[in-house]
Structure formats: structure tokens, C-alpha cells
Amino acid sequence: MTAPATLDALCTEINWMIGGPQGTGVDSSANLFARAMAVAGYWIYGKREYHSNIKGAHSYFLVRARHTPVHSNVDPIDLLATFEKTTAEIHAHELLADGALIYDPKLTDPDKLNGLPPSALRLPIEYDAIIAAIAQETGSSPAKFVIMKNVIAVSASLALYGVAMASVEEALAGLFTGRRAKLVALNMLAVNKAYQAVEALNVAGSFAHRIAAQPNPPAKTSRMLMNGAAAVGLGKLKAGCRILTYYSITPAVDECIYLENHPEYGMVVIQCEDELAAVNMANGAATTGIRVSTSTSGPGFSLMAEGIGWAGINEVPVVIFNYQRGGPSTGLPTRSEQADLLCVVHAGHGEFPKIVMAPGDMNECFEDAFDSFNYADRYQTPVIVVPDKAIANGTESIPVFDENGLKIDRGQIVGPQSNPDDMDASIAHYPRFKITEDGVSPRVFPGTPGAIFWTTGDEHTEIGHITEDPAIRLAMHDKRMRKLDLAAREIPVDRQFMLYGPEKADITLVGWGSTKGAVLDAMPVLKDERGITMNYLHVRLMSPFPADGVAAIIKAAALPVCMESNHQGQLAQLIAMRTGIQLAHKILKYTGRPISQTEVVDAVQQVLQQRTERVVLTYGH
């Protein structure tokens, strides 16, 4: 066994990975590890990568833990935990020279692993022997405990890092509650034996990445461990969404399952026969006045286009979440990409106003989910939100959401208690699509006594009757499009875009979505380690596009560079369309894997020093 140099100081940050065949508990293992580190007082970022088959192909989960908030992963890793051989074969080369490999000696020979750093610590764990011992103690068959291999791998990792066993027990107690609480004691048998196995190897003291103890966060700064799909679900519940329609598709389905598992909040979740049904059921519910949303991903969103157009011409306040993944077609179904932006902004045939929002982290997922319903009601038009898979499946520990100031806005509603003058005419011919100065017509819900109006996919008069009269077409089309100007004026600037970092910098990155996390993490590293100052323009509202604000920042930048996860630089194209500014430099990644902090640091330095116009990032399996 080769050991690294003597430990000089305890670390305040770790980068850990576990992998295995899909369906063997990799996600559960990572969840336990992340929880234990969170209990130990660390902030967490987790990256989940899995194959698109149902079971058997390689998947892995990377967890980064730090004593300060963290929003992305770095390359390479310091500890690789394996309980089968494929993970070691694929990822051994990603270990740091002073990293460590946990492996099953019956299945893996470290000397035969390509790329494993010679100086890396090697920790053989006798999984079968531990399972046999547990079976003997409990009087059960060893086959019953095979699934515990992942718990053993996690516990051996935590023991090597120097995390107290009590943190693991508390994490298990958080995972196994109610009738499953009895599983805590059983799993602690495996935890104990894994800790003993690491202790017996007598190498922990020389592991260069043992961590310093962190205090548990006090109650007033309590944190949540959450992924983006759950953050969206909570935002929808807070906004009063009462119906969610969907057809099962990755990664949107994670949000739907999360909400299905919480019927106590009163939301009706409907799995439809396809995406056409999902969007049209949502349109029908929204027309009645219920707050409703539908969630999908790339191919499903394409099917929804006609329904979105119907909502546009009928001014239906429907909310659509399109979780971006690798395309086109089914492309990379379980990998991340930011390549739906231009499709979404132009979704549907013809022209109609639509609001498009792109959250960049867990808080923005929650906020945008809440705001999307207010915008849909206030401007009576479809609202489309485009998280990417990296956010939907990414895990972070974050402060509890700030709900101060959240207020439900249903827009202009005319009901039985309204002033009769608001009806503007006989209620029997209520002008649902009344031509107004700001483009928004007072809305009445079906079922309101005496209020009659028509809806149709065709152009129509103020009361909804079909017409092809050129003058009415002109007036009605102009009326609908005026809503974009109103929304641009009313939506707060900090919900449209934000400049992070110093006002003046050597380089300005322009990005959206999950890129935000890696860029914010890279900013202090660039300054402290490479002497480069950087700021970041995060664009969040894509339609109506904040052209003036974005243009002003880009024009003032010393070196503006667009960074995003697609081939063409779609945000750069949108900026050119709306502002006339061409961004000459782009940093792009389209392997289906999210951008890491390490990649941002290296790419920024390359662009700054070599003036490279197009940098393509490729790191990650």
C-alpha cells in the first residue's frame, strides 16, 4: 500500500465520488454521505450523473463539501468509493495524486487500473466479510444485506475523512423515519464495521484530505439539503398551484414525483396519456381560473407547441416548465444541456407574447416557480420556465427560503362583487378580450353568473367571436403584444438580470442557468490564485429580454465572454438579436455534463491570455 506524504493540516473542503450500476443504491449512498457531511456542519453541492437506461449501466454521484457555501464541482476528486470494478476502471484517473481509492479486493486490482495515480492511497474493504458478520449477528441470510455495500462504502469514506460516527447515525435517522426507523440500528451495524475496517488499515492519519470539524449550524441559520426539482415544487405550492399535469419524462418527472409524494398540500397531480393532453388539460384548468402548471422536457415541449399557441391567442395564464436536457430528439435523455433557449423563446406558430424565465440556482427555482403564476395571471399569457438538468438533479445545502414579500397576484379579475361599470357592457356579451391601453383585459372566470364569452383558436373580436376583419386583427394583435412592454416595465430588474462581482473587471462572463454556480465559485479562485478579476452577468429573464440593461453592462466590459452549455452560444445569439451586440468570445460545453469550477478557471485564463474566440469544454465522463 502506498501512502501520501505526512498530513500537514486538516482540510475544509472535500470532493468525493461514488459509482456503481444503476439501480444499486448509488443515489441513496450519495444522499447519506451528503446528509452526514451536512450534519457535520458542511455546505454541500452534489452532481448526479446517470445513464438513460432503467437499470444496470454506470452511474455516479459526486459530492463536494466545504466550510463555506458551494455551488459547483471541481476536478479532479480526492476520494473514489467503489464496491464493484467498473467505477474504478472508469474514474481512477480522476483521482488526485494524494487521493484515495476504496475498493473491493475481490473485484478490483488497483495495479491494473489505467490512470490511477501511483501515490494514491489504496483502501481494500472486505465487503463480503462485513456483510457475513452482520448476517451472523442478526441471524439472517447474507443475501439480505448485499444492498448494504453502499452504506459500507459511504461509512468507510466518512471514517477516512475523519467524520464522527454520530453524524452518520443522525443522517440515517433523517433518512429512515416512521415505520422505517428500525432500519437505523441495522445500518449502524454496517457503519460500525466499516469504521473498524478503516481503523484496522491504520492509514487514516496520513490521508491528506482529512477534514477539520465544523460546528453544526445554529437554528437561526438552518439549512435545507435540496435539489432543483424539489425547489420548483415548493415554489409552485407556495404560489397556490392546485393542478400539475405531465407525461413522464426525465428530468421533469422528478418534480412531479416529488409533488405526488406530498398529497397533504392539496395539489392534484395528473399523469396524462401524452404531452398534448398535458398542456391542453392545463389550458382548460387555467381558463377556469385555477392555478395550473405542466412540466416536461425537450421532446415533450415540442409536442406542446400547438397548445402553447392556443393559450397565447386566448390569453390563458398557463405555466409550463421545460427541464432542459441533451437533444435533439431523445439525444442525451439524462444529461444536462442549455440548448432549448431559442426554441422556447420562439415556441409556437405565429406571434404572441410569452414570458420566459431561466433560474440559475435553487433559490431562483423557488422564486421563479412562485413568480411564474403571478406573471401568468397578471399578463394573461403563457409563462415558460427553463431550468436545466444540472439544476433539477443537482443537490445543494442552502439557507431556508426567504418568503418575506411573496404575495399572490391574480391580476385583473371581474367577479360578481365587482363594480358593474367594470363590465363595460352587458354582461351577457362580456368583452373578455377588450382592447386596452396596456394590453391586459379584465378577466372573468367561467361560471360567473351572466358572464358569457367565447374562446377559439382563431382570431376573434372582443367577446371572442371569430373574425378575419383586418382592422380587428390589427387591433387585437397589437393589444396582445403590448403585454410584453408592460411586463418589461413591471418585472423587477433583479428578476431580469444581475451583475455579480466588481463593477470593473479584467473579464466579464455572461451566462444563464446552472452556469451561475460554477462561475460564482470560480470568481474568488481566479482573483486569489491567478490575479484575475472577473464579474458575472447572469441573465434570468429571456422574454421580454432586458436589452437595455444587458447591453449597458456588456458595452462597459473590458472583455465580455459568453459561457453556456450548448454548441451555438444561444444566449449570445439572443443578445445579438435583441441588442445588436455580437459577443466575439464564447466558452461552450455540450458533452451533456455540467461546467465545473475548474473548467471556468482554466477557460477564463485561456481567453484572457490568448484571446481565444471559442473554447470548448470536455471534462467529465
C-alpha distance (Angstrom), angle and dihedral (degrees) to the residues before:
residue distance angle dihedral
M1 . . .
T2 3.78 . .
A3 3.79 118.6 .
P4 3.78 128.0 -163.7
A5 3.76 125.9 -121.9
T6 3.76 119.7 -65.3
L7 3.79 114.4 -71.9
D8 3.81 111.8 -100.2
A9 3.79 101.5 -178.3
L10 3.76 140.3 -4.7
C11 3.80 117.3 -100.1
T12 3.78 128.7 -122.6
E13 3.79 94.7 -158.8
I14 3.80 136.0 48.2
N15 3.82 136.4 -176.2
W16 3.78 112.9 -155.0
M17 3.79 132.3 176.0
I18 3.78 134.8 -169.3
G19 3.79 126.6 -176.9
G20 3.76 143.2 174.2
P21 3.78 145.0 136.2
Q22 3.77 113.5 -41.7
G23 3.78 109.7 -96.9
T24 3.81 96.9 32.4
G25 3.77 97.6 100.9
V26 3.80 102.5 -89.9
D27 3.81 92.1 140.4
S28 3.79 91.7 47.0
S29 3.80 90.1 49.9
A30 3.77 92.4 51.9
N31 3.78 90.9 46.0
L32 3.81 90.1 54.3
F33 3.80 92.0 46.7
A34 3.79 92.9 48.5
R35 3.79 92.2 47.4
A36 3.80 92.1 49.4
M37 3.80 90.9 50.8
A38 3.79 90.5 46.9
V39 3.78 90.2 51.1
A40 3.81 87.2 50.7
G41 3.79 87.8 59.2
Y42 3.79 102.4 -98.8
W43 3.79 130.7 133.2
I44 3.79 113.0 -122.5
Y45 3.78 139.3 -145.4
G46 3.81 118.3 179.1
K47 3.80 129.2 -170.2
R48 3.79 116.8 -161.4
E49 3.82 119.9 -160.5
Y50 3.77 121.9 179.2
H51 3.77 138.2 162.5
S52 3.79 121.1 -109.1
N53 3.79 95.5 -119.3
I54 3.78 117.0 94.1
K55 3.79 99.6 -118.2
G56 3.78 141.9 -0.4
A57 3.82 107.6 28.9
H58 3.78 121.1 109.2
S59 3.78 119.0 -78.6
Y60 3.76 131.5 168.9
F61 3.77 142.1 -175.5
L62 3.79 125.9 -148.6
V63 3.79 120.5 -158.6
R64 3.78 123.2 -167.6
A65 3.80 116.7 -168.4
R66 3.78 124.6 -172.6
H67 3.80 138.6 169.3
T68 3.82 89.0 -119.9
P69 3.84 128.8 46.8
V70 3.79 113.0 -68.9
H71 3.81 130.0 -167.1
S72 3.82 108.2 177.7
N73 3.78 145.6 26.6
V74 3.78 129.0 -99.6
D75 3.79 131.4 -146.8
P76 3.00 130.9 -91.3
I77 3.82 117.6 24.2
D78 3.79 131.7 -128.1
L79 3.81 101.3 -148.0
L80 3.81 129.6 30.4
A81 3.81 115.5 -167.7
T82 3.81 116.0 -161.6
F83 3.78 135.7 170.4
E84 3.81 96.7 177.8
K85 3.78 132.0 38.2
T86 3.83 104.8 -110.9
T87 3.78 94.9 69.0
A88 3.78 91.2 52.5
E89 3.81 91.3 48.1
I90 3.81 93.1 50.5
H91 3.79 101.9 40.0
A92 3.84 107.4 26.7
H93 3.80 91.1 100.0
E94 3.82 90.2 57.8
L95 3.81 92.2 67.9
L96 3.77 121.4 107.6
A97 3.79 115.8 -116.1
D98 3.81 88.8 -107.2
G99 3.79 93.7 40.2
A100 3.79 128.7 111.0
L101 3.80 138.1 -123.5
I102 3.80 122.6 -150.2
Y103 3.80 110.3 -161.3
D104 3.79 145.8 157.9
P105 3.84 106.4 -107.6
K106 3.81 90.1 -152.4
L107 3.79 90.9 62.2
T108 3.80 107.3 24.9
D109 3.80 132.8 51.5
P110 3.82 107.8 -165.9
D111 3.79 91.0 -157.4
K112 3.79 89.3 65.3
L113 3.80 96.6 51.2
N114 3.78 114.0 109.1
G115 3.78 112.6 -131.2
L116 3.79 98.9 9.0
P117 3.82 104.2 145.0
P118 3.81 108.3 -114.2
S119 3.79 91.4 -133.9
A120 3.80 94.8 52.3
L121 3.79 116.3 118.3
R122 3.82 113.0 -109.7
L123 3.78 119.6 -150.9
P124 3.81 117.0 -174.4
I125 3.81 111.2 -159.0
E126 3.81 117.9 -165.5
Y127 3.79 96.8 -140.3
D128 3.80 95.7 173.1
A129 3.80 92.5 50.3
I130 3.82 91.4 51.4
I131 3.80 91.9 48.2
A132 3.80 90.9 48.0
A133 3.79 90.2 52.4
I134 3.81 91.7 50.8
A135 3.79 90.5 48.8
Q136 3.79 90.8 51.4
E137 3.79 92.9 49.7
T138 3.79 93.1 49.3
G139 3.79 97.7 37.1
S140 3.80 92.6 -123.0
S141 3.78 136.3 122.8
P142 3.84 115.8 -85.3
A143 3.82 88.0 -129.9
K144 3.79 88.1 69.3
F145 3.81 91.1 63.4
V146 3.81 102.6 43.5
I147 3.81 89.5 104.4
M148 3.81 87.2 63.1
K149 3.79 90.7 75.2
N150 3.77 89.0 92.6
V151 3.82 91.9 51.6
I152 3.78 88.8 50.5
A153 3.81 91.4 50.1
V154 3.80 91.6 49.3
S155 3.80 93.1 46.9
A156 3.80 93.4 48.0
S157 3.80 88.0 51.8
L158 3.79 93.4 50.2
A159 3.80 90.8 46.8
L160 3.80 90.2 53.1
Y161 3.79 91.7 48.7
G162 3.79 89.7 50.5
V163 3.80 98.7 -114.7
A164 3.81 113.7 158.1
M165 3.79 115.0 -107.5
A166 3.81 89.0 -128.1
S167 3.81 88.8 68.6
V168 3.80 90.0 57.2
E169 3.79 91.8 49.5
E170 3.80 91.5 50.2
A171 3.79 90.1 48.6
L172 3.80 91.0 51.1
A173 3.80 90.1 49.4
G174 3.79 88.1 55.8
L175 3.78 92.2 50.8
F176 3.78 98.9 43.9
T177 3.78 110.6 50.6
G178 3.79 136.0 152.3
R179 3.79 113.1 6.6
R180 3.81 90.0 -2.3
A181 3.81 93.4 58.0
K182 3.80 89.9 97.9
L183 3.81 88.1 68.5
V184 3.81 90.6 70.0
A185 3.80 93.6 74.4
L186 3.80 91.9 45.2
N187 3.79 92.5 50.9
M188 3.78 90.6 46.8
L189 3.80 87.8 63.7
A190 3.80 87.8 62.3
V191 3.81 91.8 43.3
N192 3.80 92.1 53.0
K193 3.76 93.5 49.6
A194 3.81 93.0 46.9
Y195 3.80 91.0 52.3
Q196 3.81 89.4 48.7
A197 3.81 91.0 50.2
V198 3.80 92.1 54.0
E199 3.79 91.0 45.3
A200 3.81 90.2 52.0
L201 3.82 90.5 55.7
N202 3.81 88.4 59.0
V203 3.80 94.1 -150.5
A204 3.79 103.4 108.2
G205 3.79 93.5 94.0
S206 3.79 91.2 60.1
F207 3.80 96.2 48.0
A208 3.79 105.4 115.1
H209 3.80 94.2 -147.3
R210 3.79 102.2 56.9
I211 3.77 107.0 138.2
A212 3.74 135.4 -127.3
A213 3.78 117.1 -116.6
Q214 3.78 115.0 -100.3
P215 3.79 124.8 -157.3
N216 3.75 117.1 -110.1
P217 3.80 107.7 -104.3
P218 3.83 110.8 -100.5
A219 3.78 117.5 -115.1
K220 3.79 94.2 -100.3
T221 3.77 90.2 61.7
S222 3.79 97.3 39.8
R223 3.76 115.1 161.9
M224 3.76 134.5 -147.4
L225 3.81 124.2 -141.2
M226 3.77 103.5 -143.0
N227 3.78 147.0 151.7
G228 3.79 126.6 -137.8
A229 3.80 95.4 -106.4
A230 3.81 90.9 57.8
A231 3.82 91.2 45.2
V232 3.81 89.2 55.1
G233 3.80 90.9 47.8
L234 3.80 91.8 52.2
G235 3.80 91.4 47.9
K236 3.79 90.6 53.0
L237 3.79 92.1 49.3
K238 3.80 91.2 49.0
A239 3.80 89.9 50.6
G240 3.78 91.8 55.3
C241 3.80 97.7 -108.8
R242 3.78 106.1 168.4
I243 3.81 103.8 178.4
L244 3.79 130.3 44.8
T245 3.79 120.1 -176.9
Y246 3.80 125.0 -170.6
Y247 3.75 147.9 148.7
S248 3.80 112.8 -133.4
I249 3.81 111.5 -93.1
T250 3.79 134.1 142.8
P251 3.01 128.5 -76.5
A252 3.83 96.7 4.1
V253 3.78 91.4 61.4
D254 3.81 91.5 70.8
E255 3.80 90.3 68.7
C256 3.81 91.5 46.9
I257 3.80 93.3 49.8
Y258 3.79 90.4 47.5
L259 3.80 90.8 55.7
E260 3.81 93.3 42.3
N261 3.79 87.3 57.1
H262 3.80 91.3 57.9
P263 3.81 105.6 56.2
E264 3.79 89.5 150.8
Y265 3.82 89.1 83.0
G266 3.78 92.5 62.4
M267 3.78 101.3 -119.2
V268 3.80 117.1 144.7
V269 3.83 109.6 -138.2
I270 3.79 114.4 -165.1
Q271 3.80 125.3 -169.3
C272 3.80 104.0 -154.2
E273 3.80 130.6 -159.6
D274 3.82 92.2 -104.6
E275 3.80 143.1 -19.8
L276 3.82 93.6 -86.3
A277 3.76 88.6 60.9
A278 3.79 91.8 43.0
V279 3.81 95.4 56.7
N280 3.79 94.9 39.5
M281 3.80 92.9 49.1
A282 3.79 86.8 50.7
N283 3.81 90.1 50.0
G284 3.79 90.7 52.0
A285 3.78 93.7 49.2
A286 3.82 92.5 45.8
T287 3.80 90.4 51.5
T288 3.79 89.6 58.4
G289 3.80 90.5 54.8
I290 3.80 100.4 -102.0
R291 3.78 117.8 133.8
V292 3.78 103.8 -115.9
S293 3.77 138.4 168.4
T294 3.79 137.8 -173.2
S295 3.81 124.4 -154.4
T296 3.78 129.0 -155.9
S297 3.80 145.9 137.9
G298 3.83 134.9 -119.9
P299 3.83 105.4 -60.2
G300 3.79 91.6 35.8
F301 3.78 91.4 50.8
S302 3.80 90.0 54.4
L303 3.80 89.3 56.9
M304 3.78 90.2 51.7
A305 3.80 94.6 58.2
E306 3.80 96.4 98.5
G307 3.79 92.2 48.6
I308 3.78 90.8 49.7
G309 3.81 89.3 53.6
W310 3.81 90.0 50.6
A311 3.80 88.8 52.9
G312 3.81 88.9 49.1
I313 3.79 97.2 55.4
N314 3.80 92.5 40.9
E315 3.80 92.5 45.7
V316 3.79 92.7 -125.6
P317 3.83 115.5 173.5
V318 3.79 97.6 -134.0
V319 3.82 123.5 154.7
I320 3.81 120.3 -144.2
F321 3.80 124.9 -171.3
N322 3.80 114.6 -160.0
Y323 3.81 110.0 -171.0
Q324 3.80 103.6 -156.0
R325 3.79 119.8 -132.8
G326 3.81 135.3 162.2
G327 3.81 114.0 -59.2
P328 2.96 175.3 169.7
S329 3.79 104.8 127.5
T330 3.80 107.8 -22.3
G331 3.83 87.9 -24.9
L332 3.79 107.3 151.7
P333 3.81 100.1 -8.8
T334 3.80 97.2 -173.9
R335 3.80 100.0 33.4
S336 3.77 130.5 88.7
E337 3.79 129.2 -106.9
Q338 3.79 139.4 152.3
A339 3.78 97.1 -144.1
D340 3.82 102.7 116.7
L341 3.79 96.6 73.7
L342 3.80 100.0 101.3
C343 3.82 91.3 38.0
V344 3.79 91.1 54.5
V345 3.80 96.0 44.0
H346 3.83 89.0 53.0
A347 3.81 97.4 33.8
G348 3.78 116.1 146.7
H349 3.78 132.0 24.7
G350 3.75 122.7 -76.8
E351 3.76 123.0 11.6
F352 3.77 127.4 -59.9
P353 3.78 134.6 142.4
K354 3.74 117.9 -92.2
I355 3.77 131.5 171.0
V356 3.81 115.7 -137.0
M357 3.80 122.8 -167.8
A358 3.81 129.3 -176.0
P359 3.83 116.2 -163.9
G360 3.80 117.6 -153.1
D361 3.80 103.7 -164.0
M362 3.80 143.9 5.5
N363 3.80 94.7 -76.5
E364 3.77 92.0 49.4
C365 3.81 90.0 48.7
F366 3.80 88.7 56.4
E367 3.80 94.7 42.7
D368 3.80 95.7 44.9
A369 3.79 91.5 46.9
F370 3.80 88.8 54.4
D371 3.80 96.3 41.5
S372 3.80 94.2 45.9
F373 3.81 91.5 71.3
N374 3.79 92.8 47.7
Y375 3.80 90.6 50.5
A376 3.80 92.4 45.8
D377 3.81 91.2 52.5
R378 3.79 96.8 39.5
Y379 3.80 95.9 48.5
Q380 3.82 97.0 27.3
T381 3.76 94.9 -135.9
P382 3.82 138.0 108.3
V383 3.78 115.7 -75.8
I384 3.79 117.9 -156.8
V385 3.80 122.6 -164.8
V386 3.80 119.9 -165.6
P387 3.80 116.1 -163.3
D388 3.80 114.4 169.0
K389 3.78 126.7 -127.8
A390 3.79 92.6 -106.7
I391 3.80 89.1 63.9
A392 3.79 96.0 37.8
N393 3.81 92.9 54.7
G394 3.80 97.7 26.8
T395 3.79 117.7 106.3
E396 3.78 125.1 -144.2
S397 3.76 138.1 168.0
I398 3.77 106.6 -130.3
P399 3.79 138.0 167.7
V400 3.78 115.9 -91.4
F401 3.81 110.9 -79.6
D402 3.78 114.8 -90.9
E403 3.81 104.6 -123.7
N404 3.79 96.0 175.7
G405 3.75 110.9 122.6
L406 3.79 95.7 17.3
K407 3.77 106.2 137.5
I408 3.77 128.6 170.5
D409 3.82 112.4 -123.1
R410 3.82 115.2 -168.4
G411 3.80 93.4 -179.0
Q412 3.80 123.9 -139.5
I413 3.79 108.5 -10.3
V414 3.78 124.0 174.4
G415 3.79 113.5 -159.1
P416 3.78 141.0 161.8
Q417 3.80 90.8 -78.7
S418 3.78 94.5 52.2
N419 3.75 124.7 111.2
P420 3.81 107.6 -87.1
D421 3.78 88.1 -131.3
D422 3.81 88.1 66.9
M423 3.76 88.5 66.2
D424 3.77 87.8 68.2
A425 3.78 91.0 -159.9
S426 3.75 141.4 15.7
I427 3.80 105.7 -39.5
A428 3.78 87.4 -133.2
H429 3.78 86.6 73.0
Y430 3.77 99.6 32.9
P431 3.84 112.1 -175.6
R432 3.81 96.7 -129.4
F433 3.81 90.0 168.3
K434 3.78 97.3 40.6
I435 3.79 114.9 169.7
T436 3.82 105.7 -112.7
E437 3.76 134.6 175.9
D438 3.80 95.3 -114.0
G439 3.81 94.7 36.9
V440 3.81 96.8 -113.3
S441 3.81 117.7 116.4
P442 3.82 120.7 -157.5
R443 3.79 106.1 -101.3
V444 3.77 128.7 -138.2
F445 3.78 124.0 -164.8
P446 3.80 119.8 -125.1
G447 3.77 108.5 -101.8
T448 3.77 95.0 43.7
P449 3.82 103.6 134.7
G450 3.77 111.8 -100.0
A451 3.80 96.4 -0.9
I452 3.78 109.9 127.3
F453 3.78 126.1 177.6
W454 3.78 137.4 147.5
T455 3.81 132.4 -129.2
T456 3.78 124.4 -158.1
G457 3.77 139.6 158.1
D458 3.81 89.1 -119.9
E459 3.76 129.2 82.7
H460 3.79 109.0 -84.0
T461 3.75 148.5 -174.5
E462 3.78 125.2 -103.2
I463 3.81 91.4 -82.8
G464 3.81 92.4 45.8
H465 3.80 103.4 -100.1
I466 3.79 116.6 145.8
T467 3.78 114.9 -101.4
E468 3.80 139.6 165.9
D469 3.78 93.9 -170.4
P470 3.83 106.1 140.5
A471 3.79 93.9 -141.3
I472 3.79 93.6 51.2
R473 3.81 90.9 44.1
L474 3.78 90.0 53.8
A475 3.79 93.8 47.9
M476 3.80 95.3 44.3
H477 3.81 94.4 45.7
D478 3.81 91.7 48.8
K479 3.81 90.4 47.3
R480 3.79 93.4 55.2
M481 3.79 94.5 45.8
R482 3.83 92.2 50.5
K483 3.80 87.4 71.7
L484 3.80 89.6 74.7
D485 3.80 90.9 60.2
L486 3.80 90.3 48.9
A487 3.80 92.6 49.1
A488 3.80 91.6 47.9
R489 3.81 89.6 54.7
E490 3.79 96.9 44.1
I491 3.80 106.3 38.8
P492 3.83 106.8 92.0
V493 3.79 114.8 -106.2
D494 3.81 92.5 -124.1
R495 3.80 87.9 59.6
Q496 3.82 89.6 52.4
F497 3.79 103.0 48.1
M498 3.78 140.9 -25.0
L499 3.79 135.2 -156.7
Y500 3.81 112.7 -142.8
G501 3.79 123.2 -164.3
P502 3.80 131.1 16.2
E503 3.80 119.7 -13.6
K504 3.81 90.2 -124.4
A505 3.79 120.4 42.1
D506 3.80 142.8 156.0
I507 3.77 90.5 -111.1
T508 3.81 136.5 12.5
L509 3.78 119.7 -150.6
V510 3.79 116.9 -155.6
G511 3.79 116.1 -159.4
W512 3.78 149.3 134.7
G513 3.79 141.6 -149.1
S514 3.79 120.9 13.4
T515 3.81 91.9 -8.7
K516 3.79 85.9 83.0
G517 3.81 95.2 74.4
A518 3.79 96.8 53.3
V519 3.80 92.6 44.3
L520 3.80 94.7 50.2
D521 3.80 90.6 48.2
A522 3.81 91.2 48.7
M523 3.79 95.4 50.2
P524 3.85 98.6 79.0
V525 3.81 91.5 38.8
L526 3.79 91.4 56.3
K527 3.78 91.2 48.8
D528 3.82 98.5 43.5
E529 3.79 100.2 37.5
R530 3.79 104.5 28.4
G531 3.78 104.9 22.5
I532 3.81 93.6 -121.3
T533 3.78 121.0 137.8
M534 3.79 115.8 -149.0
N535 3.77 137.2 173.8
Y536 3.79 129.0 -167.4
L537 3.80 130.6 -136.5
H538 3.80 106.3 -155.8
V539 3.82 112.6 -163.6
R540 3.79 113.0 -156.8
L541 3.81 106.5 160.9
M542 3.81 111.8 61.9
S543 3.80 98.5 172.7
P544 2.95 122.7 61.7
F545 3.77 82.8 26.9
P546 3.82 116.5 -139.7
A547 3.80 91.7 -129.6
D548 3.80 99.8 162.7
G549 3.80 96.4 48.4
V550 3.79 94.8 44.1
A551 3.79 92.6 45.4
A552 3.80 92.6 51.2
I553 3.81 92.6 54.4
I554 3.79 94.3 45.2
K555 3.80 93.0 48.4
A556 3.82 90.0 52.2
A557 3.81 93.5 48.8
A558 3.80 120.3 106.3
L559 3.80 92.0 -144.8
P560 3.83 117.0 2.1
V561 3.80 115.3 -161.5
C562 3.79 127.5 179.8
M563 3.81 116.5 -138.5
E564 3.79 121.9 -171.7
S565 3.80 144.4 135.7
N566 3.79 103.9 -102.2
H567 3.82 139.6 76.9
Q568 3.79 102.3 -112.4
G569 3.76 103.5 40.8
Q570 3.81 94.6 -113.6
L571 3.79 96.1 -174.1
A572 3.80 88.7 50.4
Q573 3.81 88.3 53.2
L574 3.80 91.9 48.6
I575 3.80 90.4 50.0
A576 3.82 89.7 50.7
M577 3.81 90.6 49.7
R578 3.80 94.6 49.3
T579 3.82 101.7 34.5
G580 3.80 107.0 20.0
I581 3.81 89.5 -123.7
Q582 3.79 116.5 133.9
L583 3.80 113.9 -153.3
A584 3.80 104.9 -144.5
H585 3.80 96.2 -166.6
K586 3.79 126.0 60.5
I587 3.78 135.0 176.5
L588 3.79 108.7 -161.6
K589 3.78 138.9 177.7
Y590 3.79 125.5 -174.1
T591 3.80 105.4 158.7
G592 3.79 89.5 108.5
R593 3.79 91.9 -107.4
P594 3.81 122.9 109.8
I595 3.79 122.0 -107.1
S596 3.79 114.0 -98.7
Q597 3.78 130.1 -144.2
T598 3.80 88.7 -114.3
E599 3.79 91.9 55.9
V600 3.80 92.2 50.0
V601 3.80 92.0 52.1
D602 3.80 94.2 48.8
A603 3.80 95.3 42.1
V604 3.81 94.0 48.9
Q605 3.77 90.9 51.8
Q606 3.80 90.7 49.2
V607 3.79 93.8 50.7
L608 3.77 92.9 44.6
Q609 3.79 95.9 48.7
Q610 3.80 101.3 33.7
R611 3.81 101.0 26.5
T612 3.80 89.0 -130.3
E613 3.80 110.1 -175.0
R614 3.80 98.1 -156.9
V615 3.80 124.1 28.0
V616 3.80 116.5 -179.5
L617 3.81 116.4 -160.0
T618 3.80 118.9 -147.9
Y619 3.81 110.0 165.7
G620 3.80 119.3 132.5
H621 3.78 139.7 52.5
